[in-house]
Amino acid sequence: ECCRARYVKESVILGCVRELIERYGADPNLAAARENKTVAGGSSGGANHKAGNGGGLSPLIIASARGMPKVAKYLLQKEATPFAVGTGRFRLHTNSSKSISGAYRPLEFARTMREGEIAHGADAAMLRDIDKCIRLLETAERDA
C-alpha cells in the first residue's frame, strides 16, 4: 500500500518499502486487494491477494507504472517477480483527469503509462524515471 502514496518523494516510499520487507518480512510479491471488491472468505477491500491472480497490484507494478526506478530496482533485488499480472488503474501525471487501466505485467503497465504520458504532452525529462523502470524490467524479464 505504501507504493500507492501520491505526492510523496520516491526516497520516502523506498524507505517504507525497505522497512516493511527487511524489518517485518513483507512479501514483495503480495498485491494489494482491489478496492471495493469482495474477496475469498468474505473479507472486503483491505484483504490481500497474491500477485498474478488479477486481484490487485503488486508493489513492483505500482512502482513501475508510477515511474519509481529506485523502488522497482529494490523490489527486483528482493525477488519481486516481473511476470505477475495485476489489474488496476493509474492516473497520468501529465493530465490527472486521464488514466490507463487494464490487466498487465509491470513492464506492460510501465510501457502503457509511457505511451499515455507522451499522448498528453510529456517531454523527455518527464519520461526519464519511467524509462529507467522500463529498462530495469526489460533486463529482469530477459534474465529470468
URPE-V285232 format. One record per helix or strand. SS is the DSSP state (2 for helix, 1 for strand). FROM is the first residue (numbers start at 1). TO is the last residue. If there is no record, write none. Layout:
ss=[SS & SS]
from=[FROM & FROM]
to=[TO & TO]
This chain:
ss=[2 & 2 & 1 & 1 & 2 & 1 & 1 & 1 & 2 & 2 & 1 & 1 & 2 & 2]
from=[2 & 10 & 30 & 38 & 40 & 44 & 48 & 56 & 59 & 69 & 86 & 99 & 106 & 124]
to=[4 & 23 & 33 & 38 & 42 & 44 & 50 & 57 & 65 & 77 & 91 & 104 & 119 & 143]
